Structures are given as C-alpha cells and as structure tokens.
Amino acid sequence: MEKTDLTLVEKLGLLNERSMQETASFDEHEDDDEEAGYRAFVVTRQESRRAEMLEFLIKTGNSQSFAYSHLYRAEYDPSEGIKLQFSDHEIQISGRNLRIGYRRLLTQRVIRICEADTPTVKLARPGEAVVTGIEVNERE
C-alpha cells in the first residue's frame, strides 16, 4: 500500500470537509433542506449532477416547475434581473445580487428559485442574493 492511499475513514473525512466548504462558500443545500433559512437559489451539491426541473417558489407558497430541456434562452441585466425563455413561458426574476445565481442556472445546477417575502428582503445581508419578484407569463 502506497503512502498516498487513503483509508475509508480519511476519504469520508475529506469528502465531508469538502462538502462543508462548498456549503459555506456557495450556500448549496440538499433538495429538501428547508431548515437552512432563505436562499434565493437552491443548488444541487453534486457538481456532476444537473437538475432536470427548475422550481419557482413564490412567496405565497405557490410554485411552478419547468423542465430545463425547454429552456432555450437566458438573459441577465443587473438593473432588470434574469429573464428565462422556455418553450411556452417567459419568466422574469427581479432582485439584487443575482449574477451568481444566473451563472449557476447556465450550468443547470439550480433546482429552486425562491421569492423572498418583505421581512426577508429587509433582513438580507449586504451582498446576499435576494429574489424580490418572480413573474411567470405564457408566451404568445
């Protein structure tokens, strides 16, 4: 056995440490981790995993999901937000600090975009991504 070989315990420790670093730096969460607090963009932890569906969670509690396979255009404008064009729908996402979320959308790692309610918007830390509006419209 070479010195570079790691025991299973060491491998698990490294994976756990890496996972913790990713969570801290990217605010990535498991699909159903709702106890972590507000996150504008919920992202899969696995870099090799691409999401099949993208869920839009409205502050009222309603949600809609769309298949990434129907997303054919994405635009980002810091003053206007993110515009996503699906086959039959156009979605406008407004807020602040949305650039990193936009970049993750392009790699299909975002599984959920969450609109914040008014108190959450007010309590958001400087530099934190906050979605203040999600508009879903059918395309003509």
C-alpha positions in Angstrom: 0.0 0.0 0.0 1.4 3.4 -1.0 1.5 6.4 1.3 -0.9 8.2 -1.0 -3.6 5.6 -0.4 -6.3 6.9 2.0 -8.3 4.8 4.4 -12.1 4.9 4.0 -12.3 7.0 7.2 -9.8 9.5 5.7 -11.7 9.6 2.4 -15.0 10.2 4.2 -13.4 12.9 6.3 -12.1 14.7 3.1 -15.4 14.4 1.4 -17.2 15.8 4.5 -14.7 18.6 4.7 -15.1 19.4 1.0 -18.9 19.3 1.4 -18.7 21.7 4.3 -16.5 24.1 2.3 -18.9 24.1 -0.6 -21.9 24.7 1.6 -20.1 27.7 3.3 -18.9 29.3 0.1 -21.8 28.5 -2.3 -24.8 28.3 0.0 -25.7 25.0 -1.6 -28.2 22.8 0.1 -29.8 19.4 -0.3 -33.0 19.4 -2.4 -35.3 19.4 0.6 -33.2 21.3 3.2 -35.8 23.9 4.4 -34.3 24.5 7.8 -31.3 26.3 6.5 -33.1 29.6 6.1 -33.8 31.7 3.0 -31.7 31.1 -0.1 -32.6 32.8 -3.4 -31.1 29.9 -5.4 -31.1 26.4 -4.1 -28.3 24.5 -5.8 -27.5 20.8 -6.0 -24.3 20.0 -4.1 -23.0 17.5 -6.7 -21.0 19.3 -9.4 -21.6 16.5 -11.9 -25.4 16.5 -11.3 -27.6 18.6 -13.5 -31.2 19.3 -12.5 -34.0 18.1 -14.7 -36.6 20.6 -13.5 -36.4 24.2 -12.2 -38.9 25.1 -9.5 -40.1 28.7 -8.9 -41.3 29.1 -5.3 -43.5 32.2 -4.9 -43.7 34.0 -1.5 -47.4 33.0 -1.3 -46.3 29.3 -1.1 -47.4 28.5 -4.7 -44.8 27.0 -7.0 -44.4 26.1 -10.7 -41.7 23.9 -12.2 -40.3 23.8 -15.7 -38.0 21.3 -17.5 -34.6 22.6 -18.2 -34.9 20.9 -21.6 -37.5 23.6 -22.5 -35.2 26.5 -21.5 -33.7 27.9 -24.7 -32.6 31.5 -23.7 -31.4 33.2 -20.5 -30.5 36.9 -20.1 -29.0 38.8 -17.2 -29.2 42.5 -16.7 -28.1 43.8 -13.3 -30.7 46.5 -13.4 -33.6 44.3 -14.6 -32.7 40.8 -13.3 -32.9 37.5 -15.0 -35.1 36.6 -17.9 -35.7 33.0 -18.8 -37.4 31.9 -22.0 -38.9 28.5 -22.0 -40.8 26.9 -24.9 -44.2 28.2 -23.8 -43.4 30.6 -20.9 -41.2 33.6 -20.1 -40.1 34.1 -16.5 -38.7 37.4 -15.1 -36.8 37.2 -11.9 -36.1 40.5 -10.2 -33.9 41.2 -7.1 -30.4 42.0 -6.2 -27.0 40.2 -6.4 -28.4 37.7 -8.9 -25.3 37.2 -11.0 -24.0 34.1 -9.2 -27.5 32.5 -9.4 -27.6 33.3 -13.1 -24.3 31.6 -13.7 -25.5 28.5 -11.9 -28.6 28.5 -14.0 -26.5 28.3 -17.1 -24.9 25.0 -15.7 -28.3 23.6 -14.7 -27.4 23.2 -11.1 -30.2 25.4 -9.7 -33.2 23.3 -8.5 -35.3 26.0 -6.9 -35.5 29.8 -7.1 -37.3 31.3 -4.1 -39.0 34.7 -3.9 -38.5 36.4 -0.6 -41.2 38.0 1.5 -40.9 41.6 2.6 -39.4 40.9 6.1 -36.8 38.6 4.5 -35.8 41.2 1.9 -35.3 43.7 4.7 -33.2 41.3 6.8 -30.9 40.1 3.9 -27.2 40.8 4.4 -25.3 43.0 2.1 -24.1 41.0 -0.9 -26.6 38.2 -0.4 -28.7 37.2 -3.4 -32.4 38.1 -2.9 -35.2 37.5 -5.3 -37.9 40.2 -4.8 -40.1 39.1 -7.7 -40.9 36.2 -10.0 -43.3 36.7 -12.9 -44.4 33.8 -15.0 -46.1 34.6 -18.3 -47.3 32.5 -21.1 -45.6 33.2 -24.5 -47.7 34.1 -27.4 
